């Protein structure tokens, strides 16, 4: 017979790792976002999203480092913010450097 003592220790360590890798509460997430100079609202969006999906990625993979996921969330939020600004000002988005308001009265 083989002892299962080592197997039990590994399971306990995995459970402890998953509990330590999640934020204790929303205040910990807010504190982290404020430290990164982001709003409390963005922190709550992040917390509510991952709390709602059980702190899993794709519904299957348990999150092992919530701060790394939060950093990716902030990068994506920054990209979305830039995209919204470029939609407001189309001159920044136009790669041909043309103006959308053309004067057809001028000859070519």
LOVO-230759 format. One line per 5 residues: number of its first residue (from 1); their letters; for each residue x, y, z of N, C-alpha, C. Coordinates in steps of 0.05 Angstrom, whole numbers, plus 32768, in hexadecimal, padded with zeros to 4 digits. Atoms other than C-alpha are relative to their C-alpha. Last residue first. Example, Ala and Ser with C-alpha at 12.3 -4.5 7.8 and 13.67 -1.06 7.14 Angstrom:
2) sa) 7FF0,7FE8,7FFF,8111,7FEB,808F,7FF1,8016,800E; 8012,7FE8,8000,80F6,7FA6,809C,8012,8018,8000
# end
This chain:
108) xxxxx) 7FEB,8013,7FFB,7F61,857B,7B79,8019,800C,7FF5; 7FF8,8012,8016,7F32,85B6,7B79,8017,7FEE,8009; 7FE5,7FFB,8008,7F16,85D0,7BBB,8007,7FED,7FE8; 7FFF,7FE8,8010,7ECA,85D1,7BC2,801C,8006,7FF5; 8002,8007,801C,7ECA,8589,7BD9,7FFF,8018,7FEE
103) xxxxx) 800A,7FE8,800D,7EE3,859F,7C1E,8000,7FF9,7FE2; 7FF2,7FF8,8019,7EEB,855E,7C44,7FF2,8019,7FF4; 8010,7FEB,800B,7ED6,8552,7C8D,800F,800C,7FE8; 801A,800B,8007,7EF4,850E,7C9C,7FEE,8016,7FF4; 8015,7FF4,7FEF,7F3A,8529,7C9A,7FE5,7FF6,7FF6
98) xxxxx) 8014,7FF1,800F,7F70,84FC,7C7E,7FEC,800C,8014; 7FFE,7FE3,7FFA,7FAE,84E6,7CA3,7FEE,8011,7FEF; 7FF9,7FF2,8019,7FAD,84A2,7C81,8004,801E,8004; 7FE4,8006,8006,7FB0,847E,7CC5,8009,800E,7FE6; 7FFC,8003,801C,7F6F,849D,7CDD,801D,7FFD,7FF9
93) xxxxx) 8003,801C,8009,7F66,848F,7D27,8007,7FFC,7FE3; 7FEB,8010,7FF4,7F81,84D1,7D42,7FFF,7FE3,7FF6; 7FE7,7FF8,800C,7F56,84F8,7D11,8017,7FF0,800C; 7FF8,8012,8016,7F19,84CF,7D27,801B,8008,7FF3; 7FF0,7FEF,8012,7F15,84F4,7D6A,800B,7FEE,7FE9
88) xxxxx) 800A,7FE5,7FFC,7EDD,84D3,7D92,800E,8013,7FED; 801A,7FFF,800D,7EED,848E,7D76,7FF4,801C,8002; 7FFC,7FFE,801D,7F36,8498,7D88,7FE6,8000,7FF0; 7FF6,7FE5,8006,7F23,84A9,7DD0,8004,8002,7FE2; 8017,7FEE,7FFE,7EF8,8469,7DD5,8009,801C,7FF9
83) xxxxx) 8012,8005,8017,7F32,843F,7DBB,7FE8,8013,8000; 7FF3,7FF4,8017,7F63,845E,7DED,7FEE,7FFD,7FE7; 8001,7FE3,7FFD,7F33,844D,7E26,800C,800F,7FE8; 801B,7FF8,8005,7F2B,8406,7E0D,7FFC,801E,8002; 8004,8003,801C,7F76,83FD,7E0B,7FE4,8009,7FF8
78) xxxxx) 7FF2,7FEA,800C,7F7D,8418,7E52,7FFD,8000,7FE1; 800F,7FE8,7FFB,7F47,83E9,7E6A,800D,8019,7FF3; 8017,8001,8012,7F6B,83AF,7E4A,7FEF,8019,8003; 7FF5,7FFC,801B,7FAB,83C1,7E6E,7FEA,8001,7FEB; 7FF9,7FE4,8003,7F84,83C9,7EAF,800C,8006,7FE5
73) xxxxx) 8019,7FF1,8002,7F64,8385,7EA8,8006,801D,7FFB; 8009,8004,801B,7FA9,8367,7E9A,7FE5,800F,7FFB; 7FEE,7FF0,8011,7FC2,8386,7EDB,7FF8,7FFD,7FE2; 8008,7FE4,7FFE,7F85,836A,7EFF,8012,8012,7FEF; 8019,7FFD,800F,7F93,8324,7EE5,7FF7,801D,8001
68) xxxxx) 7FF8,8002,801C,7FDB,832A,7EFE,7FE8,8003,7FEE; 7FF3,7FE7,8007,7FC0,8342,7F41,800A,8000,7FE3; 8014,7FED,8007,7F8F,8307,7F45,800D,801B,7FF8; 7FF4,7FE6,7FF9,7FC7,82D4,7F43,7FED,8016,7FF7; 7FEB,8004,7FEC,7FB0,828B,7F43,800E,801A,8009
63) xxxxx) 7FEC,7FEA,7FFF,7F6E,8294,7F20,8014,7FFA,8016; 8000,7FF1,7FE7,7F49,8251,7F18,8017,8015,7FFF; 7FE5,7FFE,7FF4,7F43,823B,7ECF,7FFF,8012,8019; 7FF3,8019,7FFA,7EFE,8223,7EB9,801A,8003,8011; 8012,8012,7FF2,7ECB,825A,7EB0,800D,7FE6,8009
58) xxxxx) 800E,8011,8013,7EF6,827C,7E7B,7FEE,7FEC,800E; 7FFC,7FF6,801B,7F23,8296,7EB2,7FF3,7FED,7FED; 7FF5,8013,8014,7F0A,8287,7EF8,8002,800E,7FE5; 7FE3,7FFD,8002,7EFF,82B2,7F35,800D,7FEB,7FEE; 7FF3,8012,7FEE,7EB9,8297,7F3F,801E,8001,7FFF
53) xxxxx) 7FF8,8018,800E,7E9C,82B8,7F01,8010,7FEC,8011; 8017,800D,800D,7E75,82EC,7F28,8007,7FE7,7FF1; 8010,800C,7FEB,7EAF,82FC,7F56,7FE8,7FF1,7FF4; 7FF3,8019,7FF9,7EDA,8306,7F18,7FF2,7FF3,8018; 7FFE,8012,8017,7EAB,833A,7EFA,800B,7FE5,8009
48) xxxxx) 801B,800B,8005,7E98,835B,7F3C,8001,7FEC,7FE9; 8007,8011,7FEA,7EE2,8365,7F4F,7FE5,7FF2,7FFA; 7FEF,8017,7FFF,7EF6,8381,7F0C,7FF7,7FEC,8015; 8007,800F,8018,7EBB,83B0,7F07,8010,7FE6,7FFF; 8019,800E,7FFB,7EC7,83C4,7F4F,7FF6,7FF0,7FE8
43) xxxxx) 7FFA,8016,7FED,7F0F,83D5,7F41,7FE7,7FF0,8005; 7FF3,8015,8010,7EFB,83FE,7F04,8006,7FE8,8011; 8014,800C,8011,7ECB,8426,7F30,800B,7FE9,7FEF; 800E,8014,7FF0,7F01,8431,7F64,7FEA,7FF2,7FF0; 8017,7FF8,7FF0,7F29,8455,7F2F,7FF5,7FE9,8010
38) xxxxx) 8019,8005,800F,7F6F,8445,7F17,7FE9,8005,8013; 800B,7FE6,800A,7FB1,8461,7F31,7FE8,7FFC,7FED; 7FF9,7FFF,801D,7FD3,841C,7F39,7FF5,8019,7FF3; 7FE2,7FFF,8000,7FD0,8426,7F85,800A,8002,7FE3; 7FF8,7FE5,7FF9,7F86,8437,7F7C,801E,8003,8000
33) xxxxx) 8005,7FEF,8017,7F7D,83F5,7F57,8007,801D,8006; 7FED,8007,8015,7F9F,83CD,7F8F,7FFC,8012,7FE8; 7FE6,7FF6,7FF7,7F77,83F0,7FC6,8015,7FFB,7FEA; 8001,7FE3,8003,7F36,83E3,7FA0,801B,800C,8007; 7FFF,7FFA,801C,7F48,8399,7F99,8000,801E,7FFB
28) xxxxx) 7FE5,8006,8009,7F57,8393,7FE3,8004,8006,7FE3; 7FEF,7FEA,7FF7,7F16,83B7,7FF3,801E,7FFB,7FF9; 7FFF,7FEC,8015,7EEF,8385,7FC8,8013,8018,8008; 801A,7FF2,8003,7F00,834C,7FF7,8003,8016,7FEB; 8011,8006,7FE8,7F36,8319,8009,7FE4,800D,7FFD
23) xxxxx) 8002,7FEA,7FED,7F54,831B,7FC3,7FED,7FF9,8017; 8018,7FF0,8005,7F62,82D7,7FA5,8000,8018,8013; 7FFD,7FF3,801A,7FA7,82B6,7FA1,7FE9,8012,7FF9; 7FEE,7FEA,7FFD,7FA8,82A4,7FEB,8002,8011,7FE6; 800C,7FEC,7FEE,7F6B,8278,7FE4,8011,8019,8003
18) xxxxx) 8016,7FF3,800E,7F86,8255,7FA6,7FF2,8014,8012; 7FF7,7FEE,8015,7FC9,8248,7FC7,7FE9,800E,7FF3; 7FF6,7FE8,7FF3,7FA9,822B,8006,800A,8015,7FEB; 8017,7FF1,7FF5,7F80,81FB,7FDD,8009,801A,800D; 800D,7FF4,8017,7FBE,81E5,7FB6,7FE8,8011,8009
13) xxxxx) 7FF0,7FEA,800A,7FE5,81DB,7FF7,7FF3,800E,7FE8; 8002,7FEA,7FED,7FAD,81B1,8015,8010,8018,7FF6; 801B,7FF5,8004,7FAA,8186,7FD6,7FFC,8018,8013; 8000,7FF1,8019,7FF6,817C,7FD8,7FE4,800D,7FFC; 7FF1,7FE7,7FFC,7FF5,8168,8021,7FFF,8011,7FE7
8) xxxxx) 8010,7FEE,7FEF,7FBD,8135,8015,800F,801B,8004; 8016,7FF7,8011,7FE5,8114,7FDC,7FEF,8014,8010; 7FF5,7FEB,8012,8023,810F,8008,7FEA,800C,7FEE; 7FF9,7FE8,7FF0,7FFD,80EA,803E,800A,8016,7FEE; 800B,7FE9,800E,7FDE,80B8,800D,8005,801A,800F
3) xxx) 800C,7FEC,7FEF,800A,807E,8023,7FF6,8018,7FF0; 7FF2,7FE7,8002,8015,8047,7FF1,7FF1,8014,8012; 8010,7FE8,8000,8000,8000,8000,8011,8019,8000
# end
